[in-house]
Structures are given as C-alpha cells and as structure tokens.
Amino acid sequence: MKKIINLGMHPFADTFISDKHIGHTEPVYPLECVLHEDTGHIELAYTTKAEERYNLYDYSYTSANSSFSRNYWDEYAKHVSKKLNLNTSKIFEIGSNDGYLSKQFQNLGHNVIGIDSSKYMSNIANQLGIETYCGIFNYSTSLDIKNKFGKSDLVIANNVFNHSNNPIDFAKGVNELLNESGVFVFEVPYWYNTIIDKRFDQIYHEHVSYFTVKSCCELLKKVGLQVFDVEIVDYHGGSIRVYSSINPEQINARIYDYIKIEEDAGLFKESTYVEFMKYLKIRRAKFLEKLYAISKKNIPIVAVGAAAKGNTFLNFYNLDNTVIDYVTDASKHKIGKYTPLTRIPIQTDEFVFKKYKEVYVIILSWNISSILKEKLNKLNNNVADTNLELHSDDRGYIVDLFYNDNINHVAKIISVPNSIRGNHYHKETTQHMLITKGYLEYWYKPVDSNEPAKMVLAEEGDIISTGPYEIHALKIGPFGNEFIVFSQGLRGGKDYEQDTFRVDNIIGNI
C-alpha cells in the first residue's frame, strides 16, 4: 500500500453550512489517497465516521437536483430493466437518497425498497411513496433488512458503494440480500477518467473508495460475486456501471480489455501519481495567477454549481468568500447556505447574474458546463469565462482563435508520453500552439539570457505563442499529448530546418 495523492486538509464536501452553524468551524481532515498495487484498489488514507458525514448537518445532495440528472436516472431504470429482462421484480436501492430513481423503477411496475443513511433524505423519499430503511448499510444491517423485507432480484447502488468505509463488508451485505439468480448493479466514478482527465475534485471525504475495473473484479470475488459486464457511462465526468451476480451465465470479454487499458495508463504505478501531483500544483499556480489578474480589474467572481467536487476545488485552491462573491445552484436544499470552510454564500443563478452588470465565472459543475453556459448567457450577456471572443446560439459555441493573422503553415503534432520536444529557437518564425489533447510543460527563455528558463503549464484549449529568438522546449505529460501549430514564417518541410537553431536542454526541475 502506497500513498499516492495528498490534497491537504478538507471539510466534508457535501455538507453545506446553514445560518445556525455559521458561527462554528466545522472539522477538517487530511484528504489523501493510497494505492493497493496488488488489487488496483484506491482508498482514502484517513476515513471519517459515516454517521458524521451524513447526519452531523443536513446532507444536501439530491439525485434529482437537475434536469440532466433526472433524465439520466429515467434512462437508467429503463436500460437496466431491459438489459436484465426484469418483469415484476423486488428491488433494493442502497443509497436511495430522495427516492427519485426508486420511483422510476416503481413506475415500471417493480416493488422497490429504499435504503439510505440520511434521515433527512429518507423522509423525502418516504413522502414520495418509496418505503425507505434508514441506516448505514453494511453486513449487519443487511441481515435486519433481509429479515424485514426478504431477498431481492436486484440490488442497485449508484454512487454509494464508494462511500462505504468497508467495501468488503458492504459487498458481503449485498450478497446476503440477493436471491440465487439476483444481480448487483452499481455505478461509481471511474478512476481512469479521474486521472486521465485530471479531475482531482472527484476526491473528497464522502468518497472513501475509488474504483478501477480491476479492483471491482478483485473486491467482489472475495465475497462470492463475479463481475459479468461493465459499461462506461457519461456521468460524473465518466463512471463505470458494473453488473455482477453469484453465478453469471456469460462474461463479457470487454472487462479484460478495460483492465489492459488501466494497466497501460499506469494506474497501478506510483510514478503516475508523482506526475499527477506535480501537474496539480502547477495548474493551481497558473489558475491563481489568472484569477489575480481578474480581481485587479474589480470584476465580481462567481462560481457556478454547489457540488461536492466544487468544494474540493475551492479548498485545494484556497478560494474563500474574500475572493468568490457567490456560488450559484439550482437545489433548494443548498440555496441560502454556505460552502464548507470557505463560507461562500449560495444563491440562485437568477439572483446573482441579474445583480451584476459584468461577472467572471468559474464553473465548478464542469460535467454539465455546456448546459450551464447556455443558461448563464441568457441571464447575462456579460458572463466571461474566457479571454477569447465567444459566439453562441442554440447550436453551440464558436471561439475565435485568430483574426486577420497571416498563417503560413498548420501542422498537427502527436507526442508520446513523457517525451521532450524543442530545445531550439527560431530567428524569423512565430508559432502558436493550440493544445487539443493532454497537457505539456512549456519552458522558455530569451536567447541572450543567462537566467534559468521559466515554465507554464499548457492544457487542452490553451494557446502558447513563441516569437523569434525565444528558446523553447516542451515536456509532454504522462498520458501523451496532441497540439496544432499555426506558424507565421518558415515551418513546412526543409524550410523549417532553415530557421531552427538547436541548443542544450533548458528544462529544469520543479
């Protein structure tokens, strides 16, 4: 077991602060991850008590908090019912939350029992007509549930398996609830996407475990369940939907393909996370520099989407109510409250974006960014989240990259992981690099300078410009990189070498 990620001290991410608690400082805990190299399982190094996470304050997450979520769960119920050929089945939903998904299965003719740890959410579900067992799910409570309701044809657990302090005990409890032909289906954020897409904000105290396909197979095998299929779904920035049972009739071969992809991506190697943490720190510095420039213009700064992942972002970047004016959200359970530790007031989009003439936006709920951008631009035409001119309509967005520029050559460059490019300069050529995939470190210095080279981080969507007599070098990230080069001057074929002058390595260590 090796420690791989350290994000510092954080409060509970899904606990928003009401006026009655505003005078008290909530507890903070180290947010660190460890890797079990043998099983591929990732978990928090320090785990808090589940009772504190869900009942110390009013737990605020709801599964039906947006039209996107509601549409997703509607389709989920239909898809799973059809895939498993469910007729009139008995279903247990662990982590049933406000009962919305359970209700969709109920509407399809199934008998559904909800199981949730939050008293607040259990009451909401019961009011919706979903009989709900309130308690922390584990093997012990599974025996109580079985005695009260019997066994089931299907157990579902979406974005809750990863909340368990003891996933083996959790899985053992699931097995106890399944009849002989029963199926366990669960969804969790996919660790592959978290690392490849650099979504560190998916890590917070409520998420105790982080799953790969490999770790799902290894973990469930220990309690007598076998994974027979896996689907990659577009939820929470990339999730895995895992199907398992006691005696599956057939196993989908793509399971083994996914495990191979995970291994090739280095998810089970410590070195991958050294680079990951380095990237996060550089990215933070770059972002804060940009935000400082915005603040000097006295433009209000607003964050959109009071999501748990947003609180990880705010606390890791040390952005509190002295920097961010408001966080906006659509959930009635969050409006009027404050973000944990950072104490930023939460209001509706309508309230905030009609209040300010001009505003700079940080989108925290990046998984639904296109929906949010469309909504915000309707509320306020002076919403800015980019330095480039943005054109939008009901079809999407157009971003101007160049205007009245003489571009002589365009090239697409694909780089393998951890490779080095450049260490040269041009006398006549100016180049603009548009990063289209992955990230890189751009190192640069004037030809006549004796000072060490400086470095900036370039990510997807960034443009880095290099003028004449600027030595530059590129260090490609651990997952490879693609970018397009727009050149003014010599660039194509033999012409390129006529204006390229090699130098010794300028890349330093950080």
Secondary structure, 3 states (H helix, E strand, C coil): CEEEEEEEEECCCCCCECHHHCCCCCCCEEEEEEEECCCCEEEECCCCCHHHHHHCCCCCCCCCCCHHHHHHHHHHHHHHHHHCCCCCCEEEEECCCCCHHHHHHHHCCCEEEEEECCHHHHHHHHHCCCCEEECCCCHHHHHHHHHHHCCEEEEEEECCHHHCCCHHHHHHHHHHHEEEEEEEEEEEEEHHHHHHCCCHHHCCCCCCEEECHHHHHHHHHCCCCEEEEEEEECCCCCEEEEEEECCCCCCCCHHHHHHHHHHHCCCCCHHHHHHHHHHHHHHHHHHHHHHHHHHCCCCCEEEECCCHHHHHHHHHCCCCCCCCCEEECCCCCCCCCECCCCCCEEECHHHHHCCCCCEEEEECCHHHHHHHHHHHHHHCCCEECCCCCEEEECCEEEECCCCCCCCCEEEEEEECCCCEEEEEECCCCEEEEEEEEEEEEEEEEECCCCCCCEEEEECCCCEEEECCCEEEEEEEEEEEEEEEEEEECCCCCHHHHHCCEECCCCCCCC
